[in-house]
Amino acid sequence: MRVGQVPNIAVKATGAPGYSTGSYPYRNIHDDMHRIFDAFGPDRYFWGTDITRMPCSYRQCVTMFTEELPWLAGPRSIAQGLAHHALEIAAGEPWQFLGDIVTH
């Protein structure tokens, strides 16, 4: 995924379950999500639910990321990336959110 090579572009995985044609835990989108994560890494992969469009409960939106995607665990975890970004935003680092594309 060539766009993942551009250092000031990140991706936001908002509403991922809504793109699935399956039911929880939406396994038919896991491989694509993994490829996107590998292209951007934990520092440029954001998570969000957009619960208003979800075919599931908020809990399932969260547990899909925290329990069903083992490649998000450990040092490459999405939580690590989110903590990193929260600190940057608090320090005044500029992040621009353009739909599901984020630039820094």
C-alpha positions as CSV (number, residue, x, y, z in Angstrom):
1,M,0.0,0.0,0.0
2,R,2.0,3.0,-1.3
3,V,0.1,5.7,0.5
4,G,1.4,4.1,3.8
5,Q,4.9,5.2,2.8
6,V,4.0,8.9,3.1
7,P,5.1,9.8,6.6
8,N,2.6,12.6,7.3
9,I,-0.5,10.6,6.4
10,A,-2.4,8.3,8.8
11,V,-5.6,6.3,8.6
12,K,-8.5,6.2,10.9
13,A,-10.3,2.8,11.2
14,T,-13.7,4.4,12.1
15,G,-16.8,2.3,11.6
16,A,-14.9,-0.8,10.4
17,P,-17.8,-3.2,11.4
18,G,-20.1,-1.2,9.1
19,Y,-18.1,-2.3,6.1
20,S,-18.4,-6.0,6.8
21,T,-20.9,-8.3,5.2
22,G,-20.6,-10.8,8.0
23,S,-21.6,-10.8,11.6
24,Y,-19.5,-10.1,14.8
25,P,-16.5,-10.5,14.9
26,Y,-16.5,-9.4,11.2
27,R,-13.7,-11.8,10.2
28,N,-14.2,-11.0,6.5
29,I,-12.5,-7.5,7.0
30,H,-9.7,-8.6,9.4
31,D,-7.2,-9.3,6.6
32,D,-7.7,-6.0,4.9
33,M,-7.5,-4.1,8.3
34,H,-4.2,-6.0,9.0
35,R,-2.8,-4.9,5.6
36,I,-3.7,-1.3,6.3
37,F,-2.2,-1.5,9.8
38,D,1.0,-3.0,8.5
39,A,1.3,-0.2,5.9
40,F,0.8,2.6,8.4
41,G,1.9,1.1,11.7
42,P,0.6,1.8,15.2
43,D,1.7,5.5,15.2
44,R,-0.5,6.3,12.2
45,Y,-3.5,4.0,12.7
46,F,-6.3,5.6,14.6
47,W,-9.4,3.9,15.9
48,G,-13.0,5.1,16.3
49,T,-16.4,3.6,16.4
50,D,-18.9,6.0,14.7
51,I,-21.5,4.1,16.7
52,T,-24.4,5.8,14.9
53,R,-23.7,3.6,11.8
54,M,-22.7,0.3,13.5
55,P,-24.5,-3.0,13.0
56,C,-23.5,-4.0,16.5
57,S,-23.2,-2.8,20.1
58,Y,-20.5,-0.4,21.3
59,R,-19.0,-3.2,23.3
60,Q,-18.6,-5.3,20.1
61,C,-17.0,-2.3,18.3
62,V,-14.5,-2.1,21.1
63,T,-13.9,-5.9,21.5
64,M,-13.4,-6.4,17.8
65,F,-10.2,-4.3,18.2
66,T,-9.2,-5.3,21.7
67,E,-10.0,-9.1,21.6
68,E,-10.4,-10.3,18.0
69,L,-7.4,-8.8,16.3
70,P,-4.3,-10.4,17.9
71,W,-1.9,-8.4,15.6
72,L,-2.9,-5.3,17.5
73,A,-1.5,-6.6,20.8
74,G,1.9,-5.9,22.4
75,P,4.3,-3.2,21.4
76,R,2.4,-2.6,18.1
77,S,-0.9,-2.0,19.9
78,I,-3.3,0.5,18.8
79,A,-3.5,1.7,22.4
80,Q,0.2,2.6,22.2
81,G,-0.5,4.7,19.1
82,L,-3.5,6.4,20.6
83,A,-1.5,7.3,23.7
84,H,1.3,8.7,21.6
85,H,-1.1,10.8,19.5
86,A,-2.9,12.1,22.6
87,L,0.4,13.4,24.0
88,E,1.2,15.1,20.7
89,I,-2.2,16.7,20.5
90,A,-1.9,17.9,24.1
91,A,1.5,19.4,23.2
92,G,0.0,21.3,20.3
93,E,1.2,19.1,17.5
94,P,-0.9,19.8,14.4
95,W,-3.1,16.9,13.2
96,Q,-5.7,17.4,10.5
97,F,-8.6,15.0,10.2
98,L,-9.9,14.8,6.6
99,G,-12.6,12.2,6.7
100,D,-10.9,8.9,7.2
101,I,-7.5,10.3,6.2
102,V,-5.4,12.0,8.9
103,T,-2.4,14.2,8.0
104,H,0.3,15.5,10.3
